[in-house]
Amino acid sequence: MGNRRRATERKKVHPGVLGGAAVAIVCGVGVAAYAVVGNGAGGDGKSDEKSVATGPPTAAEVRTTARAFLTAWEKGNVAAASALTDDRKQARAALTAYRKEARIAEVVLTPGKPATRKSAKVPFKAAATVSYEGKTKPYAYESTLTVARRAADGKVLVSWAPSVVHPELRPGDRLVTGAAGTPPIKAVDRDGGALTAAKYPSLGTVLDGLREKFGKEAGGKAGVELRVVRADAEPDADDKGSAAKKSDAKDTPDKTLLALSPGTPGTLKTTISPRTQAKAEKETAKRKRASVVVVRPSTGEILAVANSEPAGFNTALQGSLAPGSTMKVITSSMLLEKDLAGVDKKHPCPKYETYGGWKFQNDDKFQIKGGTFRASFARSCNTAFITQAKKLDDDSLTKQAQDVFGLGRDNWSIGVASFDGAVPVQSDAQMAASLIGQGGVRMNPLNMASVAATVKSGTFRQPYLVSPDLDDRQLARAPRKMSGRTASALRDLMHYTGVAGTAAKPMAGLGSDSGAKTGSAEVDGQKKPNGWFTAYRGDVAAAAVVQAGGHGGDSAGPVVRAMLR
């Protein structure tokens, strides 16, 4: 991509002002520093100044505070335990709910050693029992707490966070034991084989989301469970002013931690291909921050979803990242339809192009003299697209993405929470930047796999994990389809790119019925750009991103190649 960078908003941090005199006194190595604060001598000539400890807590203070907190919590002394935190109200509520709502008792908390002598983070193990209406089970887990010194009075306290109680908890979440509202499911792949997080780690959060969405439809019977009930409820149906999108499920679904009575799971058939999913897991596990999605162009079925960090955020389905030059597939379809480009027509690709006050350039500042649009697309010439900005309306790209590719309409219903892409209406330099996948454009591998699938089939088919026949839900549709002429031209461009362009190495030997597009998206504060790759072969389309991976052909390309093979 070019060297244009979007300005990053930064929060301004205003240092606090401490009234009165302040004189630092250092008491020696390994001992806390103190500040003398006060209003000077009193009327009787005696000083009323007080010494307040500053600086990080010592190893002894960390150890002592952590043990005191864990001991009070273990004994059920909520008042004492919460008093040892920097948020007494929140800690009291959470520790009370721990016993009353989560029904956790007989707690034994064992502190571990911090990673280093200077570390303020203390790991600990929890062993307890969970009881509900005569059903009892042991439960053990590990968590971490952090000790810090409060600036106001120098006290050393536990920094309160919900994750202290349990690592799965976020602000607003609750631990609850009782009859599960949603029956468990036995999710199976397209061939009838069981899908589990143990076998396919990247599907862990997906399976939780499928249970939340389809547990009742699958016909199971709820059991008794200890689970995390998430705070992020669905937006109000009549809240038209809300910016939150309608979704199949919460962004992070409820999670079962322990089944006292497992209930009877209902069987839920998905579109996942076991062979493709296994390969996707293997490829992403080899890399840092890689995500991939595979779909079937003829139906929209999702064949695989995988992330390098399966327990983390599901970037593959919910990510919101600038797609870089993979966006040029959509932009090209628009230019072809508007007759602003033709596959083998002459098309400018200068070294630089200025629009809206921004100076755009190509990777390594190359130019193509007297070249065609085919050459510009295959080599991913940024300026070839920027030169057409003056002939476009501010909403031209937005309409193309929404009306032809079904993106950015917030109406996909794949079976679990997803981000459906965003191509906002922009003007001046930001509009030009959006043509090459920067500016305000945001996508994820699910979206870009769908783009490749739409090019291959000529029609947008909303991706999905569970057949709409199960619950009669309506899949999203694009208002119109691209012309056969445009679809044929795009396939020609993508095939040529896979044979003689930037995607040639990953696509080598994959045959005539294939095509691809590479992309690199710059990110502020990141040394290497995010690498993107989207492609199709036969009735399979895939897209991958490797964050901070560099050039898309080198980083994300091999991941997609493995999916297409």
Secondary structure, 3 states (H helix, E strand, C coil): CCCCCCCCCCCCCCCCCCCCEEEEECCCCCCCEEEEEECCECCCCCECCEEEEECCCCHHHHHHHHHHHHHHHHCCCHHHHHHCECCHHHHHHHHHHHHHCCCEEEEEEEECCCCCCCCCEEEEEEEEEEEECCEEEEEEEEEEEEEEECCCCCCEEECCCHHHCCCCCCCCCEEEEEECCCCCEEEECCCCCECCCCCCHHHHHHHHHHHHHHCCCCCCECCEEEEEECCCCCCCCCCCCCCCCCCCCCCCCCEEEEEEECCECEEEECCCCHHHHHHHHHHHHCCCCEEEEEECCCCCEEEEEEECCCCCCCHHHHCCECCHHHHHHHHHHHHHHCCCCCCCCECCECCEEEECCEEEECHHHCCECCCEHHHHHHHCCHHHHHCCHHHCCCCHHHHHHHHHHCCCCCCCCCCCCCCCCECCCCCHHHHHHHHCCCCCCEECHHHHHHHHHHHHHCCCCCCECCCCCCCCCCCCCCCCCCCHHHHHHHHHHHHHHHHHCCCHHHHCCCCCCEEEEEEEECCCCCCCCEEEEEEEECCEEEEEEECCCCCHHHHCHHHHHHHHC
